Amino acid sequence: MEYKKRFYWFVGICLANFSLAANAQNTDLKTGWQYRETKTEKWHPATVPGEIHTDLLNNKLIPDPFYRDNEKKLEWIEKKDWEYKTTFQVTPATLKKKNAELVFDGLDTYATVYLNNQLVLKADNMFRQWRVDVKKLIKSGNNDLVIVFKSAQNVVDSLAKKDFPFVIPDNPRAYVRKAQYHFGWDWGPKFTTCGIWKTPRLEAYDTKAPEKPYVLDRKIELVQQPDNLGKTFYFKIDGKPVYMKGANYIPSDAFLSRVTKKEYEKVIGMAKDANMNMLRVWGGGIYEDDYFYDLCDKNGIYVWQDFMFAGTMVPGDDAFFDNVKKEVQYQVKRLRHHKSIVLWCGNNEIDEAFKSWGWQKSMNMSKQDSTRLWKDYVRLFQDSIPKWVKEVDNKRPYISSSPLFHWSKEKSLTEGDSHYWGTWWGLEDVEAVQKKTGRFVSEYGMQAMPTYSSIEKFTLPEDRYLYSDILQAHQKAGKGFMKLDSYLNRYFIDSTKIKKMNVEDYSYLTQCLQYYSLKNIIGIHRSKAPYNMGTLVWQLNDCWPVASWSVTDYYDRQPKAAWYAMKEAYRDDKTPEIDLTRPIDLKLEDPQITWKVQGNKLILKASKFAKYVNVSIKGYTGKWSDNYMDLKAGEEKTITFEGKIAKPEVKVYSLYNVLKRY
């Protein structure tokens, strides 16, 4: 009976919503936009949604920001203020409505809004929805809307200067509620954007539609119970423990307006096809578009959702806290209907950073400042955000930070989730993971170069030699090439030979290294279940073409070698293979691989054992059914590609072919 009552109540609300929706008039304000640099004369056509960099690019006023070293040539953009304007029509029918509101779902970030020459809004948070009552300001016919964007970089620099000598580590970006990766990262460019990144609208109505009832038909638990080895960390969905296998997700473009539905489908498709069941939406990006979560809902991919804080401490003033409260409650209410979301997490790596990254020493921090920073941190992430979340969603678990313990601390292996960067950052051997697997490893990875066809897109021929300035501009990790070479020297090729390599061969070897690393680390993690109950690779995707830990390229989301390793290691129908034989120790002979094409099939045969057989077709950037595979002597293997290709130009080579050149 109770179920019936709830059902009729739900239907009633839906019908009421439908009639009120029919009564409301929503007008998207997408057309007629223009922009200019403030205090200049000339206006140019603008695209909404968009950002200043894409508008400048569309007007051919700047070169491709991702090409060669254009990034540093375009730094001037973020230091300027920019102005956008449009004119929209209001009909008499709209004017008759009792209420009229301008609604902005995405203003990036410090925006002053004028309607018909009247100041109506000052916005300072990219992640909030801003609603303005404009009933008394709109008029029949033409209405003028102007938005002035202040340089976010200039604003945060001035806020930091005002607070000096008190310093919030480790970057003034801490002051602004804006995607933190816009200030640069160790895989991303520094394009500190501004603009109208989501479509604004005019809502006119007589009666406001009631809020959609919040129903979540799934029971979600995060179990953290003491046991004889430490403390568990695993998800229970509807009472059943689930082993999570997946990756970390970053924004798919440095310019968010470029991430179309088609791009989302590609990226989530790459996760689904690699047998993943979880993505972690990382805290230095954005709360993703609804379509992202729709795809996760549909494809059975659970979402670990960070709030948008990463790697800095936070201001403690009331205005900042109030701003964050509105952001948190708006985003949780917007997203709570998605069954894919199983966790809210306060931030990325701030707890471990404050305790283990040495800020106190490197910044000469006073005891008083250190205490103040930690108190503000606790107040926001351990006291306030969980309370604000509970008010709008009491059905999902919350944790304050990912992780609680730095990878060098013993406890990171026995409780909580773990970001295990002993491999890569700590230059430890891959084999070390056998003794260093935590309860739920939510970050770990190995770098690789982009695929050579991607490198060709952002370089000129004269840039294509190892460690060139242009390749360095697309390698953001500290000592990135040194670390890659250290691993190549141990696992693939003597260091004296590395510097003689051409870029195509070097790129291939780094991808084989990433394949070897992820195949074995995932295999080791999964072999330790139920002690370990989750493995999330850093990272699924890139936001521009770069040497990174991503398993897919920026261009066309082309899979790197390691994507194929993950696809195999994440299968549920067989135990993942662990093979720690170092390729440098193999005695390889010429495998003399032959192949033939039949339709969309490629049939391969090797006369001798072949390692990491790489198959490519000129111009094809899609997935293969398998790639970078091993072939036994005399074995015939058939792999397939997607679609039809007339007269495919096939290239096949293996580890032997590359190593024998040096």
Disulfide bonds with the S-S distance in Angstrom:
none
